[in-house]
Amino acid sequence: MKGINYITDDAGNKTAVVIDLNLYSEELEEFIEELEAQSRVSEPKVTTRL
């Protein structure tokens, strides 16, 4: 895939990824926002009373 490179260990296992932000910045931002939203699902809800 253009703009995506993998870093591998000595055994050939993928251990990291390098993503060209000029090509994928919007997709990466959406992905990170989704991860953040999912991480908050189990947090207690905070309500305010006016």
C-alpha positions in Angstrom: 0.0 0.0 0.0 1.5 3.4 -1.0 2.5 5.5 1.9 2.5 2.7 4.5 5.7 0.9 5.6 6.2 -1.7 8.2 9.1 -2.1 10.6 9.8 -5.8 11.3 11.9 -7.6 13.9 14.6 -10.1 13.1 12.0 -12.8 12.7 10.0 -10.8 10.1 7.2 -10.0 12.5 5.6 -6.6 12.0 6.3 -4.5 15.1 5.5 -0.9 13.9 4.1 1.0 11.1 5.2 4.3 9.4 2.3 6.2 7.8 2.7 9.0 5.4 0.6 11.8 7.0 0.5 13.7 3.7 -1.6 10.8 2.3 -3.5 9.5 5.4 -3.8 12.4 7.9 -7.6 12.5 7.7 -8.0 8.7 8.0 -5.6 8.6 10.9 -7.3 11.4 12.7 -10.7 9.6 12.4 -9.1 6.4 13.6 -7.6 8.0 16.7 -10.9 9.8 17.4 -12.8 6.5 17.3 -10.2 4.9 19.6 -10.6 7.7 22.1 -14.4 7.4 22.0 -14.3 3.7 22.6 -11.9 4.2 25.5 -14.5 6.4 27.2 -17.4 4.0 26.9 -16.7 2.3 30.2 -16.1 5.6 32.1 -18.8 6.8 34.4 -21.2 9.4 33.0 -21.0 12.9 34.5 -24.1 14.9 34.7 -24.5 18.5 35.7 -27.5 20.1 37.2 -28.3 23.7 36.4 
